[in-house]
Each structure stands twice: as C-alpha cells, then as structure tokens.
Amino acid sequence: MRFPRAEIDRRLAKARDVMVTADIDLLLVDHAEFMAWLTGYTVSETMYRAAFLPREAAGWLVLRELDTVPCRAASWFEDIVGFADSADPVAVIAAEIQSRGYASGRIGVDFRSYGFTASTFAALSSRLPAVQFINLAGISDRLRAVKSAPEIAILTETAAIADKAMERVRAATRAGKSPRAVAAVAAAAFLENGADSRETGPIVVGRGDQGFLHAAMTGEPLQPEDVLHVELIPKVQNYSARLMRPVVVGGRNDRLEQTANRLVDIQDRQIAAMRPDIRACEIDAIVRNAVLAAGLRDRYENVTGYALGLYARTPRPSDFSHAFLPTADWRLEEGMTFHMYVSARGLGFSETVLVTAAGGRRLTATPRRLLYAS
C-alpha cells in the first residue's frame, strides 16, 4: 500500500461523515474509482462487484473468487467475500446485506455510478424489498475532488514520468517515422520509469483546432513540416498525470512559433489565476475568450480543463465531474488537480495543474514551447 494509515482513516471518515448527514446505515460502492479510493483495490466490471461501508463496523468487499487474492494484497479492507463464476453476483451481494443485518436499512449508493445500472438497481430491489436505496448522486467524484498530500506526491511522480517520456518522444520523432512508432517509444518510457501500463494517449498529426485531440493513431510516415501532437497519460497506482506538446518535424517554423507563444501566454494567465474559491467559469473564460479574441479559433466548443487524479477501470477516459466551461459555477478548492489544455491551428498544450493558495502550480515540468524533432 502506498498510503499511510492516517490517509486511509481520513478517507473512511469523509465517507462516514456523508453517511451521517444522509442518515445512511450502509454505503454501497460500485463506482470503480470510488472503490479504489475507499478500499485500495479496484477491478473491472466483468462481473458485478461492490464494496460496503457501515457507519461504525468494518467494511467488506464482494467480488469474484478469482479476484480475491489481488484484492487481499492491495486492500486495507480485510473482510473479502468471493463468489464462483457460476454464481449470480447480485444474489450473493443481497444475501450478504441480509446476513449482516441491513435487509431493512437505508443503503446509500451513487445513482450516477457506472456500476449501478438500472438492471442492477432492479435486481437488488427485488431481492431486498425492505431496503431504502438512498441516492447519493455524484458522491463517488465529490469525495475525491480535493487531493491529499500523499495523493499529490503520487501525481508529482506520475508527472515526472510524462516529462521523461516527452523528451524521449521528441528525440525519436523524425520524417519517415510513423506516429505509431513514436508511441511505442513513449510506451516503453512509461514502463521503464514505473508507470502502471503503456497506454500513451493520442499521438497523431495535428490539424485543425480540436478534432486532432482525439484522432486515431496511424502507421503513416510523418512528412517534413508535419506537427506531431503528443498527449501522454501515464498512471502510477491508477493516478494519472497528463501532458500535451506539439513536436515539429523539420526546422524552425516562425508561423507555428507565433501561434504557440500566444497559446502558451494565454494559458499561463489561466493557470496563474487558479486559486481557491474562484468560479470555474471565470478560469475557463481566460482561455476561451482570449483565444477567440485573438482570432486563433473561430469557435471554442470543448472544455478548457477537467478533473484529474484517480482513474480506474471505468468506461470514461476523462473525468468531467469538474470541468471548465462557460456554464461551470462550481468553485476551485486548494488541493484540486486538473488537466488544463488549449489548442488551435494544429497545436495543443496541456499541463497537470494543482490548485494552491498562490495560484495554479504545474506538476508537469516540460518546457512550455514548441518542441522540435531531432
């Protein structure tokens, strides 16, 4: 385990505070990222699984027998219940709830959880007709929004991996080499420096204002004067840092330099303004309005940043529970971390940013400029 006992106790206490406020007897956790944060272990939803936290007693997990060994190795929960692949997971979970005395209790659950489907809700309700399921919508994300010192330490470690990989990518990029081949270099750098996996993020030729950000990687060779858009998303202990840079194939390009410098200057002002209690829409406007006013884009429809931290095996690759948009009225808090990004004319820049009392602090340290291939 990467976390001290005090950190574990802090998380359990935060969850139980919510339970007391909502008058909940038992908390059901099936959102993968919330499960990882609360128990130290997460697993895919190949078969339904859940963790449970009573208001006073110790928590427990119910999952496939196949997963109990890694669960016991990673989790600070000691009560692990495994079921055979031939079993009905919901039936096992309902029986556990009943046998532990919660068959007529108030059970809190995040109705927005990717795990808590309409089918799961119906199946549990039919087996536990006396239970009141209390909707704690969004609790899976809200409790994790502000990062602790141990979490920030892991994010800082992860950001350093992104920086190292970006330099490896820059040195490997050249005309005739494909984005896929460059991505293989980034993937190797991830694993060699301690990342969980070799998933790199989009590494594609940059064209347009935003469409290239999620374009598909290809094996087509790079051409002289192409711009390779590189997004790196390493994870350590499921905590992800993110970093974007454009890598120019060929010599210095004054036109691209001018655009890059303007984008970086605008985003620098945005990051500096990221202080506690500032509304997210105000932070968003710094980039969105300036980019449009400068004529760098005709339209700006995507977010300018989103929550960053723990990513588990859920359907989402990005966390928009806290996203920067013109309509975002939520306020920043010290300790929140975000992936802040800006793009225009085939160039994209991003950083992993921590909110501090003095403004945003970059955890990624790669120079904020155009990078040139070797």
C-alpha positions as CSV (number, residue, x, y, z in Angstrom):
1,M,0.0,0.0,0.0
2,R,1.2,3.5,-0.9
3,F,-0.8,5.3,1.7
4,P,-0.2,5.7,5.5
5,R,-2.9,4.7,8.0
6,A,-3.7,8.3,8.6
7,E,-4.7,8.7,4.9
8,I,-6.8,5.6,5.0
9,D,-8.6,6.8,8.1
10,R,-9.2,10.2,6.6
11,R,-10.9,8.7,3.6
12,L,-13.1,6.4,5.8
13,A,-14.0,9.4,8.0
14,K,-15.0,11.5,5.0
15,A,-17.3,8.8,3.7
16,R,-18.8,8.3,7.1
17,D,-19.5,12.0,7.5
18,V,-21.6,11.8,4.4
19,M,-23.4,8.8,5.8
20,V,-24.2,10.6,9.0
21,T,-25.5,13.6,7.1
22,A,-27.7,11.5,4.9
23,D,-28.7,9.2,7.7
24,I,-27.4,6.1,5.9
25,D,-26.8,2.7,7.6
26,L,-24.6,1.3,4.9
27,L,-22.7,2.7,1.9
28,L,-22.7,0.6,-1.3
29,V,-19.7,1.5,-3.5
30,D,-19.5,0.1,-7.1
31,H,-18.0,3.0,-9.0
32,A,-14.5,1.7,-9.8
33,E,-12.6,4.9,-8.9
34,F,-14.5,5.4,-5.6
35,M,-13.9,1.7,-4.8
36,A,-10.1,2.2,-5.3
37,W,-10.1,5.4,-3.2
38,L,-12.1,3.9,-0.4
39,T,-10.7,0.4,-0.3
40,G,-7.3,0.4,-2.0
41,Y,-8.5,-2.0,-4.6
42,T,-10.5,-1.9,-7.8
43,V,-11.3,-4.3,-10.6
44,S,-13.3,-4.2,-13.9
45,E,-17.0,-4.9,-14.1
46,T,-16.7,-8.2,-16.0
47,M,-19.0,-9.4,-13.2
48,Y,-20.8,-7.1,-10.8
49,R,-18.8,-6.4,-7.6
50,A,-19.2,-3.9,-4.7
51,A,-17.7,-2.6,-1.5
52,F,-19.7,-1.8,1.6
53,L,-19.0,0.6,4.4
54,P,-21.2,0.5,7.6
55,R,-21.4,3.7,9.7
56,E,-19.4,2.1,12.6
57,A,-18.3,-1.5,11.8
58,A,-15.5,-2.5,9.4
59,G,-16.2,-2.6,5.7
60,W,-16.2,-5.5,3.3
61,L,-16.0,-6.3,-0.4
62,V,-17.8,-8.8,-2.5
63,L,-16.2,-9.9,-5.8
64,R,-15.2,-12.8,-8.0
65,E,-13.3,-15.5,-6.2
66,L,-10.7,-15.1,-9.0
67,D,-10.0,-11.6,-7.8
68,T,-9.8,-12.2,-4.1
69,V,-6.0,-12.8,-4.0
70,P,-5.0,-9.5,-5.6
71,C,-7.7,-7.8,-3.6
72,R,-6.3,-9.0,-0.3
73,A,-2.8,-8.0,-1.4
74,A,-3.9,-4.4,-2.2
75,S,-6.9,-3.5,0.0
76,W,-7.0,-2.3,3.6
77,F,-10.4,-3.9,3.9
78,E,-9.8,-7.3,5.5
79,D,-13.3,-8.8,5.0
80,I,-13.3,-10.1,1.4
81,V,-16.1,-12.3,0.1
82,G,-15.5,-14.2,-3.1
83,F,-18.1,-15.9,-5.4
84,A,-17.7,-18.5,-8.1
85,D,-18.1,-17.5,-11.7
86,S,-21.2,-19.7,-11.8
87,A,-22.9,-17.6,-9.1
88,D,-25.3,-14.6,-9.5
89,P,-23.3,-11.7,-8.1
90,V,-26.4,-9.7,-7.2
91,A,-27.8,-12.7,-5.3
92,V,-24.6,-13.1,-3.4
93,I,-24.4,-9.4,-2.5
94,A,-28.1,-9.4,-1.5
95,A,-27.5,-12.4,0.8
96,E,-24.5,-10.6,2.4
97,I,-26.5,-7.5,3.0
98,Q,-29.3,-9.6,4.6
99,S,-27.0,-11.8,6.7
100,R,-25.2,-8.7,8.1
101,G,-28.4,-7.1,9.3
102,Y,-29.1,-4.4,6.7
103,A,-32.1,-6.0,4.9
104,S,-34.4,-3.3,6.1
105,G,-31.9,-0.5,6.4
106,R,-31.1,2.7,4.5
107,I,-28.4,2.0,1.9
108,G,-26.7,4.9,0.2
109,V,-25.5,4.5,-3.3
110,D,-24.3,6.8,-6.1
111,F,-27.0,6.5,-8.8
112,R,-24.6,8.1,-11.3
113,S,-22.1,5.3,-10.8
114,Y,-21.2,3.4,-13.9
115,G,-21.6,0.2,-12.0
116,F,-25.1,0.9,-10.6
117,T,-27.2,0.3,-13.7
118,A,-30.9,0.2,-13.9
119,S,-30.7,-3.5,-14.2
120,T,-28.6,-3.8,-11.0
121,F,-30.9,-1.5,-9.1
122,A,-34.0,-3.5,-10.1
123,A,-32.3,-6.8,-9.2
124,L,-31.2,-5.6,-5.8
125,S,-34.6,-4.0,-5.1
126,S,-36.4,-7.2,-5.9
127,R,-34.2,-9.2,-3.6
128,L,-34.2,-6.6,-0.8
129,P,-37.7,-5.2,-0.9
130,A,-37.5,-3.6,2.6
131,V,-34.3,-1.7,1.8
132,Q,-34.5,2.0,1.1
133,F,-31.8,2.9,-1.5
134,I,-30.8,6.5,-1.0
135,N,-29.4,8.3,-4.0
136,L,-26.1,10.0,-3.2
137,A,-25.7,11.2,-6.7
138,G,-22.1,12.3,-7.6
139,I,-20.6,11.3,-4.2
140,S,-18.1,9.0,-6.0
141,D,-16.5,12.0,-7.5
142,R,-17.1,14.7,-4.9
143,L,-15.3,12.9,-2.1
144,R,-12.2,12.5,-4.2
145,A,-12.1,16.0,-5.7
146,V,-9.6,17.5,-3.2
147,K,-6.3,15.6,-3.2
148,S,-4.3,14.8,0.0
149,A,-0.6,15.3,0.3
150,P,0.1,11.6,-0.3
151,E,-2.0,11.7,-3.5
152,I,-0.2,14.9,-4.7
153,A,3.1,13.1,-4.1
154,I,2.0,10.2,-6.5
155,L,0.7,12.7,-9.1
156,T,4.0,14.5,-8.9
157,E,5.8,11.2,-9.5
158,T,3.5,10.5,-12.4
159,A,4.0,13.9,-13.9
160,A,7.8,13.3,-13.9
161,I,7.2,10.1,-16.0
162,A,5.3,12.2,-18.5
163,D,8.1,14.7,-18.7
164,K,10.7,12.0,-19.3
165,A,8.6,10.3,-21.9
166,M,8.0,13.5,-23.7
167,E,11.8,14.1,-24.2
168,R,12.1,10.5,-25.4
169,V,9.3,11.2,-27.9
170,R,10.9,14.4,-29.1
171,A,14.2,12.7,-29.7
172,A,12.6,9.8,-31.6
173,T,10.4,11.9,-33.9
174,R,11.6,12.4,-37.5
175,A,10.3,12.4,-41.0
176,G,9.5,8.9,-42.3
177,K,8.7,7.6,-38.8
178,S,5.1,6.9,-38.0
179,P,3.1,8.2,-35.1
180,R,2.6,4.6,-34.0
181,A,6.3,4.0,-33.9
182,V,6.8,7.1,-31.8
183,A,4.0,6.0,-29.5
184,A,5.9,2.7,-28.9
185,V,8.9,4.8,-27.7
186,A,6.5,6.6,-25.2
187,A,5.0,3.3,-24.1
188,A,8.5,1.9,-23.3
189,A,9.4,5.1,-21.4
190,F,6.3,4.7,-19.3
191,L,7.1,1.1,-18.3
192,E,10.8,1.8,-17.7
193,N,10.0,4.7,-15.4
194,G,7.4,2.9,-13.2
195,A,4.0,3.6,-14.9
196,D,1.2,1.1,-14.4
197,S,0.8,0.5,-18.1
198,R,1.9,1.6,-21.6
199,E,-1.3,3.4,-22.6
200,T,0.0,6.6,-24.1
201,G,-2.9,8.8,-25.2
202,P,-3.3,10.2,-28.7
203,I,-0.1,10.7,-30.7
204,V,-1.3,12.0,-34.1
205,V,-0.6,14.6,-36.7
206,G,-2.0,17.9,-35.6
207,R,-4.5,19.5,-37.9
208,G,-7.4,21.9,-37.2
209,D,-8.4,23.4,-33.8
210,Q,-9.7,20.5,-31.7
211,G,-10.5,17.4,-33.8
212,F,-7.0,16.1,-33.8
213,L,-7.0,15.9,-30.0
214,H,-8.9,12.6,-30.2
215,A,-7.9,11.4,-33.6
216,A,-6.8,7.8,-34.3
217,M,-3.2,6.9,-34.3
218,T,-1.9,5.7,-37.7
219,G,1.1,4.0,-39.2
220,E,1.5,6.5,-42.0
221,P,5.0,8.0,-42.1
222,L,5.5,11.6,-40.9
223,Q,6.3,14.2,-43.6
224,P,8.7,17.2,-43.4
225,E,6.9,20.1,-41.6
226,D,4.2,17.9,-40.1
227,V,3.3,18.7,-36.5
228,L,3.0,15.6,-34.2
229,H,0.5,16.2,-31.5
230,V,1.6,14.2,-28.4
231,E,-0.6,13.6,-25.4
232,L,0.9,11.5,-22.6
233,I,-1.3,10.0,-19.8
234,P,0.9,7.8,-17.6
235,K,-0.6,6.3,-14.4
236,V,1.0,5.3,-11.1
237,Q,-1.2,3.4,-8.7
238,N,-4.1,4.5,-11.0
239,Y,-3.3,8.2,-10.5
240,S,-2.8,9.9,-13.9
241,A,-0.9,13.0,-14.9
242,R,-1.3,14.4,-18.4
243,L,0.8,16.4,-20.7
244,M,0.4,17.7,-24.3
245,R,3.1,19.1,-26.6
246,P,3.4,19.7,-30.4
247,V,6.6,18.3,-31.9
248,V,7.6,19.9,-35.2
249,V,9.1,17.7,-37.9
250,G,11.8,19.8,-39.6
251,G,13.4,23.1,-38.8
252,R,12.2,26.2,-37.0
253,N,8.8,27.4,-38.2
254,D,8.1,31.1,-37.4
255,R,4.4,30.9,-38.1
256,L,3.9,28.0,-35.7
257,E,6.2,29.7,-33.1
258,Q,4.0,32.7,-33.1
259,T,0.8,30.7,-32.6
260,A,2.4,28.5,-29.9
261,N,3.7,31.6,-28.0
262,R,0.3,33.2,-28.0
263,L,-1.4,30.0,-26.8
264,V,1.1,29.5,-24.0
265,D,0.9,33.1,-22.9
266,I,-2.9,32.8,-22.7
267,Q,-2.8,29.5,-20.8
268,D,-0.1,30.8,-18.4
269,R,-2.5,33.5,-17.3
270,Q,-5.2,30.9,-16.8
271,I,-3.0,28.7,-14.7
272,A,-1.8,31.6,-12.6
273,A,-5.4,32.5,-11.8
274,M,-6.4,29.1,-10.5
275,R,-6.8,30.0,-6.8
276,P,-9.3,28.6,-4.2
277,D,-12.9,30.0,-4.3
278,I,-12.6,31.2,-7.9
279,R,-15.5,30.1,-10.0
280,A,-14.6,27.6,-12.8
281,C,-16.4,29.7,-15.4
282,E,-14.1,32.6,-14.7
283,I,-11.0,30.4,-15.1
284,D,-12.4,29.0,-18.3
285,A,-13.1,32.5,-19.8
286,I,-9.5,33.5,-19.5
287,V,-8.5,31.0,-22.2
288,R,-11.8,30.7,-24.2
289,N,-12.3,34.5,-24.6
290,A,-8.7,35.3,-25.3
291,V,-8.2,32.6,-28.0
292,L,-11.4,33.7,-29.8
293,A,-10.5,37.4,-29.4
294,A,-7.0,36.8,-30.9
295,G,-8.6,35.1,-33.9
296,L,-6.8,31.8,-33.2
297,R,-10.1,29.9,-33.5
298,D,-13.5,30.7,-34.9
299,R,-15.3,28.6,-32.3
300,Y,-14.3,27.1,-29.0
301,E,-16.7,24.3,-28.1
302,N,-14.6,22.0,-25.9
303,V,-13.7,22.3,-22.2
304,T,-10.5,24.1,-21.3
305,G,-9.8,21.6,-18.4
306,Y,-11.1,18.8,-16.3
307,A,-10.6,17.0,-13.1
308,L,-7.5,14.8,-12.8
309,G,-6.4,12.2,-10.4
310,L,-7.5,8.6,-9.9
311,Y,-8.6,6.7,-12.9
312,A,-9.7,3.1,-12.6
313,R,-11.3,0.6,-15.0
314,T,-14.5,2.5,-15.8
315,P,-15.9,3.5,-19.2
316,R,-14.6,7.0,-19.0
317,P,-11.0,8.0,-20.0
318,S,-11.5,11.6,-18.7
319,D,-13.2,12.9,-15.6
320,F,-15.7,15.7,-16.3
321,S,-17.2,15.7,-12.8
322,H,-15.4,19.1,-12.5
323,A,-14.9,20.7,-16.0
324,F,-14.1,24.2,-17.1
325,L,-16.9,25.6,-19.2
326,P,-18.8,28.9,-19.5
327,T,-21.6,27.4,-17.5
328,A,-19.4,25.9,-14.7
329,D,-20.5,27.6,-11.4
330,W,-18.5,25.4,-9.0
331,R,-15.6,26.9,-7.2
332,L,-12.0,25.7,-7.1
333,E,-10.6,24.3,-3.8
334,E,-7.0,24.1,-2.7
335,G,-5.7,20.6,-3.5
336,M,-7.8,20.0,-6.6
337,T,-5.8,18.9,-9.6
338,F,-6.8,19.4,-13.3
339,H,-5.7,18.6,-16.8
340,M,-5.7,22.1,-18.4
341,Y,-5.4,22.3,-22.1
342,V,-5.6,24.7,-25.0
343,S,-5.5,24.1,-28.7
344,A,-5.7,25.9,-32.1
345,R,-4.3,25.5,-35.6
346,G,-3.0,22.0,-35.0
347,L,-1.1,22.9,-31.8
348,G,-2.1,21.6,-28.4
349,F,-0.5,22.4,-25.0
350,S,-1.6,21.0,-21.6
351,E,-0.4,20.6,-18.1
352,T,-1.2,18.8,-14.9
353,V,-2.1,21.6,-12.5
354,L,-2.5,21.7,-8.7
355,V,-4.6,24.4,-7.2
356,T,-2.7,26.3,-4.4
357,A,-3.4,29.4,-2.4
358,A,-1.0,31.3,-4.6
359,G,-2.5,30.0,-7.9
360,G,-2.1,27.0,-10.1
361,R,1.2,25.1,-9.8
362,R,2.3,22.9,-12.7
363,L,3.3,19.3,-11.7
364,T,4.5,18.6,-15.2
365,A,7.8,20.4,-16.0
366,T,8.4,20.1,-19.7
367,P,9.3,23.5,-21.3
368,R,6.2,25.3,-22.4
369,R,7.1,25.8,-26.1
370,L,7.1,24.1,-29.4
371,L,9.3,21.1,-29.4
372,Y,11.4,20.2,-32.5
373,A,12.3,16.7,-33.7
374,S,15.9,15.7,-33.6
